[in-house]
Amino acid sequence: MTSKYDEERKFWADEISRYVKWYRGEIRSKEMYGVRCPDSKTQIRRFETEQLNAIETWINCDKWRYCRHLIIEPTYFSGKIILEVGCGPLGLSRFFAGAKVTGIDPLHTHYSECGYPIHMNSIINEDLRIEDFNAPDESFDAVISVNAIDHVDDFKAAIAQCERVCRSDGEIRIEVHYHAATVTEPHVLTDSDVGAAFSKFAVRKISENPSWVFYPKGTHPESDRFALWSNRDHIYRGAY
C-alpha cells in the first residue's frame, strides 16, 4: 500500500516538471492553479538550470498566495516571530514583510533532494513533524498553517503543539481544508472537530470559502471548502 509520505514525495517531485511546462507556456489552459504562464518579461533566467528558473518564476508570480489564504496584508506579521507548520518547498511566508519565519515540514530533505531552492527566513534543517517539535513553550508570536494542517498524522496532537509554542498573547491563524479522505489528506474534519481540538486559545472560524475562490474549478472536488481559523478577527480586503 502506498503510504501518505510516499504519495506526497511523488507529488512534489512531479510538481517540478509541471512548473517547467508552465514556465515554457506549454500548459494547454495557459495557467496552472490559476496562475498565468509567464511571458518573456516575467520569466526569471538568472539561474543555471531551467528547473530553478521555472520554480523561482513560479514563486515570484504566486508570492501573495499565503496572504490571500490567510486574508492578511503582507505587513500583518511585521516584527513578529512566526512558526509555519507544513511550510512545503516554496517558502511563500518569506513575503510577510518584516517577519522572522521558522518553517517545519516532515519532507524537508525530500524537497532539497528534488531540487527545490529552500530559502526561507529560517527553516528547521531536518524532517520534522509538528507533533515532535521540541521548541520551548511560548516561543513564537504566531503560529500559521496554510492548507497543510489536515496532512498531519495526529490532528489533535498537532493543534496542542501549535498552542504550546504560541505565546499566550499571540495568534493562531490556520487554514483548514475540508474534504473527503485521501491518502495524503487523511483527516475528514468538521467545524466541531477543529473547534474541539483547541483548549488554550479561543480560536474560531473567521472565514470559509469554496475551493474555487483560491483555485480554478476542477482543481478540487466541488464540495471542498477552505476555512480560516484564528483567535483574532482581522480580515484584510485590500489589493495585493
N, C-alpha and C positions, 0 to 999 in steps of 0.2 A: 504493500500500500504506500502511495506517495505521501510523505509527511508534509506538514504545513510548511516547514522551513525549506524543504526541497522545492516545493512549488513556488515559494517566494523567491528563492535563489534563481530559479528558472525565469520567472517573470522579469526580474531586474536585469538579468543577463540579456534576455531577448529585447528588453526595452531599448538598449543601446542601438541595435540595428534599426529600430523604429525611429529613434532620434535622427539617425543618419539619413534615412529615407525622407523624413520631414525636412531636414536641412537641405537636401537636394531638390525638394519640391516634387518628390515622386509619390506623395500621398494623393490618391485619387480625388479626395474631397478638398485637397489643398489646405487641410488643417488637421491637427491632432489634439484631442481633448479640448477642442475649441480654440486652440492657438494657431493662427495662420502661419503657413510656411513662410520662412524669411525671404526677403528679396536680397539683392546683392549688397544693398547698403546696410542691411541688418545682420548679415552673416558675419560672424567672428572668424578671422583667419590667422590669428597670431600664434596658434599652437602648432606643434609638429605633426599632428595627425588629424585627419578629417573627423575621427570619432570625438576627439577632445573639442574641436571647433564646434561640432554639432551639439554636444552636451552643453558647452558654455553658451552657445547661442540660445538654446532652449531655456536655460536658467535665466538669461537676461530678458527674454521675451515673456517669461512667466513669473517674474520675480515678485509680483504683488499677489500671487495666489493665496499665500498664508494670510495676508491682511484681509483679503476678501472672505476667506472661510471663517476667520475669527472676528470679522466685522470690526476691525480696528484701523486707525490711521497708522502709517509707518513709524511715527514718533511716539506711539502709545506707551511703549515699554522703555522709553529713553531713561537712562540712568539706572535701570533695573538689572538684576542678576536673574537670568531665566534658565529654567530646565525645560528642554524639549524632549518629550517621550516619543520614541519611534521616529527619529529625525530623518531616516532614509538617506539616500546618497546625494541629494541636491543641495541641502543646506539653505533652504529659502528663508529660514528665520534670521539669517545674517543681514537681511534687508530691513530688520527692525532697527531704525536709526538710534544710535546711542545706547543700545542694549548689549549686555555681555551674555551670550547664549552658550550653554553647555548642552550638547546633544548626546543621547544614548540610544543604541539600537543593537539588537542581537545579531544583525547581519553586517556589522561594520567591516569585518575582514573581507567578506564576500564582495562588498561594494568596491573596495580597493582592488581586489584581485580582478574584478571585471573591467577595471579601467576608469571608474568614476573618480573625478578630482575632488577628494574630500577636503574641503576647506571652509569650515565654519569658524566663528569666533573662537570656539573651544569645542572639543569633542572627546569623549572618553575613548581612548585608543585601544579598545577591546570589544569583543562581542558581549554585550551586557543587556540583560532583561531588566525592566524597571522593578520587577519582583525581587531582584537580587541586588539592587542598588544600595550601597552602604554609606552614602553621604550622611553627615551629621544631621540631626533634627534641625528643622527650620533654616536650611542652608540657602534657600532661594526666595527671591521676592515674588516670583510667579512660576507656576508650572503650566505648560501648554502641551497640547497634542492635537494634531490635525489629521483626521482620517486615519488614525493608527491605533487608538486605544482598544478597538474591537479585535485587533490582531494578537493581543497578549494571550499568554497561556492561562493566567488566573486573573479574571477581571477584578474581583473584589480585592485581591492582594495588591494588584496594580494601583487601584484607587487609594488604598490605605497608604501605600508608599508615596503617592503624589501628595497626600495630605500631610504625611510625616515630615517631608523635606521642605514643605512650603511654610514660610513664616506665618505666624498666627494672624498678622495684619496684611498678609499677602493675597495673591489672587490665583485661583484655579480657573483655567479657561481651556476647555477641551471640546473638540468637535467629535461627536459620536455618530457613526454610520449605522443606520437601522436597515437591516437587510436579512434575507434568508441565509441560513448557514452555508458556508463554503469551506473548502479545505483550508484556505488561508485566513478566512474570517469566520471562525467557528462560533462566535457568540451572537446569539439572536437576542438582542436587547430591547427592552421597552423603557418607557419613562419611569415606571416603578422600579425596574432593575437598577437603572442608573441612579435615581434618587436615593434608593436604599443603600447603595454602596458607600455613600458619604456619611461620615459621622462627626468630623471636626469642623467642616465648613458648611455654611448654609448655601449650598450650591443649588441652582435652579435652572431650568431650561429658559433661555432668553431669546432663542430663535429656532425655527425649524423650517427647512425648505426641501422641496423635491429635488432629486439629483440633477435635473436639467437646469437648475439655477446656476450650477457650477460646471457641469459637464454637458456636452451635446446629448440630445436624446438618442438612445440606443447604446450609450456607453455603460449604463447600469439598467437593471430592471426598472420598469416604471413605478413599482411600489417602493423603491428605495428612497430613504429620507436622510437628510443630514441635519442633526440637532446640535446646537451650541449650548453648552452648559457652563455656568460661571457663578461665582458668588458676587459678581459685580454686574450692574445692569447696562454698562456702557455699550452703546451701539453707534458705529460711525457710518454715516450715509453719504459722505463726500466722494469725490472722484479721486482716482489714483494717477 
